[in-house]
Amino acid sequence: MGGGRWIERWEPEDETFWREGGRRIARRNLLFSVLCEHIGFSVWSLWSVMVLFMGPEYGIDAAGKFALIGVATLVGAVIRVPYTFAVARYGGRNWTVFSALLLLLPTGAAFAVMEPGTSYSTFLLVAVLTGVGGGNFASSMTNINAFFPQREKGWALGVNAGGGNIGVPVVQLVGLLVIGTAGAAHPRIVLGVYLPLIVAAAVGAALRMDNLAPVRNDAGAVREAAREPHTWVLALLYIGTFGSFIGYSFAFGLVLQTQFGRTPLQAAAFTFAGPLLGSLVRPFGGALADRHGGARITAWTFVAMAAATGVVVLASLLASFGLFLAGFLALFVLSGLGNGSAFKMVPAVFQAKAYAAGLTGEEAEAYGRRLSGAAIGLIGAVGAAGGLAVNLAFRQSFQNTGTGTAAFLAFLAFYGVCLAVTRAVYLRRPAPVTGAEPRLSHSGV
């Protein structure tokens, strides 16, 4: 290890290296990566909580509140691309510390303005700032992808992403506790809880994480990943899984308030449950993909998501809150499973591409790490943009019909498209050719 916590040699595929210290170092970095990403997700999803505190005295209707959530979602999606490059340029540890401290800006700004009488444009600006929390996911996943061997990437990426995703229900649970104890007039308590947590996470990362010297900035890898059709196919599938998860997470409480007339306390009591379940099952999605293949698990997930969406549509037509809640919670669980399996497909696809090109051994592994690390940021950004689409769909549906039924019908159709693409690209019967090429369209993926 060099100065400044730089590790010069990193060979996770070497089982001896991994057993004699690599695993311990990787898991230590994973732990603090999860912590910082967790806080990042909490900050990114602040407005899914803040809108529950914004009663009539704020003068903002449901469409305006969906717009606040949507702006935060959009910025979080866009910023994921440069965050992906930052890991190789500045080091995983260094960037994790910086990006964690950056969360003080939106949290402090929200603390300063969160009161009736603040202009809507000011709220929009602060919502823009909270988007930086969404970028932490891309840099964290890129960093952890480099630490773990191929055989453990599904588990490691699932734990990293799942632990981060839990930041959404945790901040919503904090909001519920504040509303239930202090009342809906005290949103600053939520923000005050997070300011010291941000500092603690940054200090932990500074003291316990490492930079990997072998991971160097490679603009050529990004250009190559952007030209690779599989990058955009995987991004489409990730819209269906993560786009659903983050979009539903941000909108759930507001949907309950708007469609079923729930009070802020009643909405908050249910809001955190869905994101929590979806976050907890994400590592299982990755583990199932490690065992059975990411494409198979992802395809079955889309089948189940379509069925759960059908339940939600039926519940909307029947005005059945219990059935609606059951269907929506199922969507959270399934999107969490799909998140894990879809992200496992990324390194597997590019590893298979290497074998298909005739590469073997360390050369194939280096190729797979190089392109999958570059593609993760692009795929994560597009997937997060799906969350914006979800909120825009809800906004338009409620504006036109007063319910979210039309939006759910659109989501149902999209899950059908995702299923068809998964089957056509990754589950079709491989052609009877020689060499390693069939691996790309079959078992390993």
Phi, psi and omega in degrees: 000134179273184179292158179070024179062040172262129176263120186278325182244126179217109184229074185295336180285343176282111187297327178293313177302317182294317184289326187270012176155336182299315182298316182298316180294317181298317182289328175295316178294324178299317182302311183281335172296316179300316182299313182290321178294323178302311179296322178300316178296323179298316179293318180301324184264014181308321187284343172293338177265315184301325181295337178288337178274348188270086179283190182303332182295344177277341178069031181239124182277179183300319180298320178295323179291320175298326179293320177299315178297318182296321180297315178299320179297314182299311182297319178298328178287312184296319186288348180294332181294304178296330178297327178298317182289332188296329182300312181288328183285318187249346183100141184299316178296311184300316182289326178298318179297311182297313184293330176292313179297329180298336180294342176297330183296303181293325181292317177294321179295317178296321178301323184286327190251353190284084179197154177301146181099341175292138183292153180297324180296326177293317176300319178299317181298316179293324176298323175300315181298324182294345178300337181299334178296333179288336181289333183303328180300313184296314181292322179295315181293320177299318181294311182291328176303324181283336185281331191252150176288161183306320185293344181241006184295321181300314179295311185295315179294326178294316178295316181298311182289319180297316177297325176290314181303328180298341175302332179292303180293332181294314179294329177289325176292320175301317177299318178299315180297321180292314180297320183286338182251302183274336181104167185285358180268008186231058179294337183295338178297319178302313182293323179294331177294323189276335182302311177290330178296323178298314179297317180298318180296318180295319179295318178300317179296320180296324184274333192238353181261169182229157170260145177256112180297324180296342180271098183252152179298129185223089180298331179296324178295321179295316179296320179293319178295323180292331179276347183279119181304328181297330178302316185278332173294314179296325177296321177299316179295325181288333171300317181294328182265293183290322177303320176295312183302308185287323178296314178295321181300316182287329189261345191307306182299319181292325176297316179298319178294316188282315185276327185244007174064029180285148175287166177305319180293318179295319179294315181297330181296334180255336189302317186286337188296315182297305178301327179296312180298316180297324179289318183295327183273350183302315177300328178293326175298319177293319180293319176298322179292322175303323187271320189245354182101129183298322183295319180297313181295320180296318180298313179295329177297318179294324175301311182293323179295322177297318179295317180295324177295322176300322177296318180295319178297315178299317180297323178296317180293326180273354185055039181262106182296317182299315179293321178300313181297317180298315179295319181292318178297323176298321178298320177297313181299314183291320178295326176295315176301315181295326176302314181295316183287322181293320181288331175297330181294333186297300178296329181294319180297314183284332172295317179295325176300322180296314178296322180296331179276001177093006179280154180218165172057219184297328179297317178294320180294320179295319178299315180296317179296319184298309184282324180293322177297320178290321184288331184303317180295317179295315182293318179297322180293314180294319179299318179294327177298333174300329176297323175297317180300321179299313182291325176293322178296316177298315181302313181293320181296315180291325178296319187274324188235347182083359177223170178265011186300315181299321178297317180295325176296322177295319179296320179302314179297321182293322177297326175297319177297316181298320178297314181298319180293317179300315180294317185291321187269322189243349182240005177292156179293125182295145179291147182282074178242164180277169178088192187265359187304322181302339181300331183294326185252012183218233203305310187296334183267000000 
